[in-house]
């Protein structure tokens, strides 16, 4: 046999074998209804959940192999109650790799995903069985050219904090996703947060973008991650932009070299603008999250009263532990040209107990007194009792409104205080929950 004839025969054999393999493969999956009970049975035996296909599995060839799934639902663990459902899903597979026993997804689209995630009073969740790692190591790889999840509704119920968060119309689009890299991630969602037995709600709008996240044997590194948000309730409005740079994740630590936050908060006619830079260290195993070197610039304005705006700057650190429900903060800085030192300890996120210690070198309250509070300044004709009452009311009027819901205990020490034409030194303000602020001066 000549060399040309030999190569021709080899090529013909390969083509014939490929065609026969394709025909056998397509013949096997032509009756897709036979696979639905097999898949449901596997899920039932291995995950103890009920998987129901309400629609047909349809195939398309144009020119790639496409699999269209109708409505699908998955039950709660060992229950018949629906945990998650999907209105429609479409998967496009690369055909030739299938003949080489390689499963490569070109595109995946999921529409109308609805699910409810619950954290119960004892701390366990209804997805523990889905995220628990098996002792046996399993090698898994994937390569998806494009993914899109649209019209998604996610409900989060937390029975420990009695809060319900609803993510509505969540949309996620990505570029290529592989075992070692996630690319061009864009996410948008709106929603609201409510608290049981508490009127009103907090609404939010979120946008997340990440260019590339690298994954390698439990190690994660990413390009800058950008998050913009808009949060509002009946009295306040927050807008902001968060940037996380040089983010890494190892077995024992999450870390970012630089986090930048631009925040604008508005309550009535009062506007607070803040620019914050810090690094970040987290220890997931101990649930300890630290901002070790916070540096920020503040600008406080009042539409009618503060002219010019009141400026401030501070530096310090913050430690957050959700398991113990504590936030510890320590700061030094300058606000309205007055140096200060402050420490805060917030405990019990439901009752919001705040213990504080604030030491201010000098404070000129004339920067803060509005036309409504100026008549409350005591004069020499007042009795000592009326002076004390007026000062307490003055303190309440000047107290930041966003602190009204906190149960505050602590001490504020002011070296020198200026109110109108009156000056006082060495002032101590003792604060207790539900009681007037008590003043002591020398």
N, C-alpha and C positions, 0 to 999 in steps of 0.2 A: 504494500500500500504506500502511495506517495505521501510526502510530508503534507502537501496541500489537502489531499483526501483525508488524511488522519486528523488534521486540525478541523476540517469541515465536519467530520463525524463527531468529534468531541463537542464542538459548538452545538451541533444538532441535538446531541444527547442531553446536553445541559439545558437547552431550551425546552426539549420535550419533557424532561424530568420536572422542570419548573412549572410547565403548564399542567402536567398531571398532578403535581402537588397542589397547585392552586385550585384545580377542579375538585380534588378530594377535600380540600379545606372548605371551599365554598359549599360543597354538597353537605358537609357535616353541619355547617351552621345555617344552612338554608331554612330549616325548620327551627327558627329561634325559640319558639314556644317551649321546646323540650328542655331548654337550658334554665328557664325561669324556676321551675320547682327544684332543680338541682342546686341553683345558687341560694334559693331561700332555705333549703334544707341545711346547706353548709353554714349559713349565718345562724340558723337556729341552734345547731349542734355546737358551734364554736364560740358564738358571741351571746347566746341566750337571748336573742332579740328576733322579732318577726319582721322579715323583709317582704313587702307586698308590691308586685308589679300590677298596677291598675291598667296600664296600657301595653301595647305590643312593642316588641323589639324589631325595628325596621332597619334594613340594610340599604345602602346606596353606593353607587360606583360612578364617580364623576370628577376626575378619574381615580380619586383615592377612595379607600374603603371608609364609609361613614356608618356609624351606629347611632340610631335615634331611639331614645328611650322615652316612653310616655311617663305618666305620673308614677312616682315611686314613694313609698313610705316605709319608715323604720320605727319599730316600737321602742318603748322604754325597756330597760333591762328586766327581764323576766316578767314583763307585763304586756298587756294588749294595747295600752294607751300609746298613742302616736308620739314619738319623740321628735322626728324630723320628717319632712316631706319635700319632694321636688316636683314641680309641674312638668318640666321637660329638661332633658339632657341630650347633648349631641357630642359625639366623639369621632374625630377623624384620625385614622391610623395610616401610617406608611405601609404600603402593601408588600413591597419587596423585602423589607426586614422581617416581616412575618414568615416568609419562606425560609429565612435563616434563623427562625425561632427567636427573633428579637422583637420586643413589643415597644414601639416608638409611637407616641401620640403626637400628631401634628397640631391638633387643636382640640380644646375641650370647652364647651359652653354649658353652663347650668343656669336655668331660669326658674325663678319662683321658689327658692329655698326658704323654708320656714322651720324654725327650731326653737326650743325652749331649754335653756340651761339653768339648773337649779343648784344652789348651795343650801343645804339643810342646816338645822340648828346644831347638829353634832359635827359639822365641818365637811362631811362628805358630799360629793356632787353626783348628779345623774349621768356623768360621763366618765367616772373613774374607771369603769371597765374598758372604755375605749382608748384611754391614754396610758393605762398601766403597761409597763414594759414586761415582756415575757423573759424568763430566765434564759431561754434558748436564743442565741443570736441568730438573726435572720438577715441575709444579704438582700438588700432591696435597692434597685436603681430605677430612675425614671428620667425621661427626656421629653418635655412637652414644649412644642414650639410656641404656643400661645394659649392662654387661659382667660376665660371671662365668666364672671358670676354676676348676674343681674337680678334686680327686683327681689332682693333677699331681705327677710325680716327675722331678726334675732331678738329673743326675749330673755333677759337675765333676771332671775329671781334670787335674792339673797335674804334668807330668813334669819340670818344673824343680825344684819343691820336694818332689816325690814324695808329694803329698798328694791325697786323694780326699774331696770333700765331697758328701754326699747330702742333697738337700732332698726330704723325703717328705711326701705328703699336703698339698701346697701349695694353698691356696685364695685366690683373689683376687676381690674384689667391688668394683665401682665405680658411681658415678653417671654423669652425662653426660660423655662424652669427645668433644672436638672438636679441630679443628686448633689452636685457640688456648687450650684450657682442659681440664684433667683434674680431675674433682671426686669427692669422697667415696670416696677409695681406702682399702680395708682389705685387708690381706694377713696370712696366718698360715701358718707352716710349722714343721715339726720336722725333725730330721735328725741327722747325725753327721759327724765329720771323722776320718779315719784317715791314718796315715803308713806308707808301705811299709817292711817289715822292722822295724816297731816295734809291740810288743804294745799292746793297749788302744786306746781311742778317746775322742773328746770328743763329747758329745751336746749339742744345743741346741734351744731352742724360741723362735721369733721372732713378734712381732706388730708390724705397721706400720700407721699411720693418717695420712692427709693429707687436709685439708679441700679445698684447692684449689691447683693448680699451673698457673700461667699461662705460655703459650708464645707468643712473638711474634718471628719472624725471627731465630731462634737465641738469643733472650734468654729466660731462665727466671726466674720469681719465684714464691715459694710462701708460703702461710700456714704456721704451725708444723707440722713433721713430727715425729711421735711414734713412738719405737721402744722396745719393752720386750723383754727377752731373759732367758733362763735357760740357763746354760752349766755343764756338769759333766763331770768325768772321774773316774778312780778315787780321787783324793785331794782334789780341790778342787771348790768349787761357787760359781758367780757368778750373781748376779741384778742387774738394773739397769734403768734407764729413761733414755732419751736423748731430748732435745728440741732440735730445730734450728729457729731462728726467723730470719725475714727472709733466707731463702736465695735467692741470685741466681746466674745462670750467664750469662756472656757468652762471646764467642769465645775469649778468652784467660784467663778467670778464673772460678773458683767462689768464692763468698763467703757467709759467714753472720755476722751481727752478734753472735749469741749462741747458744752451744751449752751446754746444761746436762746434766750426767750425774750420776745418783744410782746408786752402785755398792755392793754388799755382797759381800764375798769371804770364804768360810769354808774353812779347811783344818784338819782335825782339830778341835781345840777353840779354835783361834785365829780370830777374826773381825775383818775390816777393813772399816770403813764409810767411804766417801769421797763428798764432794760437790764437783763440779768445774764451774766456769764458765769459758768461754773464747770467743774469736771464732775464725774459721776462714778461711783463704785458700788456695786451690788453683790451681795452674797445670797443667792437663791436658796441654798440649803438651810440657812438660818433666817431668811426673810428679813435681812438688814440692808437698807438702802441708804447710801450716804452721799451728800453733796459737801465735799470737804473744803472747798475754797470758793465761796459765793462772793461775787462782786456785782453790785447793782447801783443804778442811778434812778432816782425817783423824781417825779414832777407832779405836784398836786395843784389842781386849779379848781376854782369855784366860779361859776358863771357870773355871780353877782358880787362876791365878797373878796376873793383872793386876787389882789392885783398889786404887785406882780405875783406870779405863781410861787408856791412854796417848793423849794428844791431840797433834795436829800441824797445821800450816798451811804452805803453800808457794805460791810464785808463780814463774813462769818462762815458758819457751817450748819448743816441740818442732818439729822438722823431719823429715819422713818422705819417703823417696824409694824406692819399690819397685823401680825400675829398677836402682839401685846397691845395693839391699838395705841401706839405712842408716837409722838413727834417731838423731838428735842431740837431747839434752835438756840444758837449763841451768836450775837452780833455786836459789832462796834461800828460807829459811823458818825454822821453829822446830818441833822435835819433842822431846817430853818436856821442855819448858822449855829446850831447848838450841838456840841459833841455829846454822845451818849453811849452807854453800854446796856445791853439787854440780853436776857435769857428767858426762853419760853419752854414750857413743858405741857403739851396737849395730850390728854388721856381720855379714853372711852369716846369713840367717835359718835356714839349715839347721844350721850349726855353732853359731850363736848366740854370737859372740864379743863380749864386753862389755868396754870400756875405761872406767874410772871414775876420778874424782878427787873426794874428799869431804873437806871441811874442817869440823870440828865444834869450836865454842868450848869446850864442856864437856859431858861425858857421864857420867851416873850409871847404871852397869850394874845397880845393885840393882833398878831398875825392871823389868829383863828377865830376871834370873837366876831360874830355877825351882828347886824342891827337888832336881831331878835334877842340876843343874849346880853348885849351891853347894859340894859337896865338892871340886870341881875348883879352887877358889880356892887359890892357893899360900900356904903359911905360911913362917915364918922357918926351920923345920927342913929345908925342901927344899934340895937342892943347886941350883946355877945351871942345870944341865942339866934337872933335873926341873921347875924353874920354867918354863923355856922350853917344855917339852913340855906341861905343864899349861895354860899360857897358850894354846898353839896349840889344844889340845883345847877349852879354854874358848871360844876364838874360833869354832871349828867348831860348838859347841853353840848359840852365840848367833846364828850366821849364819842369816838368813831362809831357810826351807826352799824357798820358791818360786824361789830363786836357784841351787839345786843343779845344775840342768841347763845352766847358763851356763858358758862358758869365760871366766872373769873375769881381767882384768889391770888393775892400777891401784894407787892409793895412797889410804889413809885417814889423815888427820892429825887428831889429837885434842889440843886445847890442854890440857885437864885431864880426867883420868879417875878415876872413883870406883868401886872394886870392894870391897864389904864395908866394912872399915875402912881399906883401903889407898887412897892417893891417888898418882897419877902425873901428870906433866906432859910436854908436848911429845912425844906418842907418834906414831909412824909405823908403819902396818901396810902392808907391801908384799904384794900379792896376785898370784899366778901360777897358771895353770890346772894342776890335778892336783898342786899342791904345798901343803904346810902354809902358813898365813899366818905371815909372819915379823914379829916385833915389834922395834922399836927405841925406846928411851926415853932421855931425858936425866935 
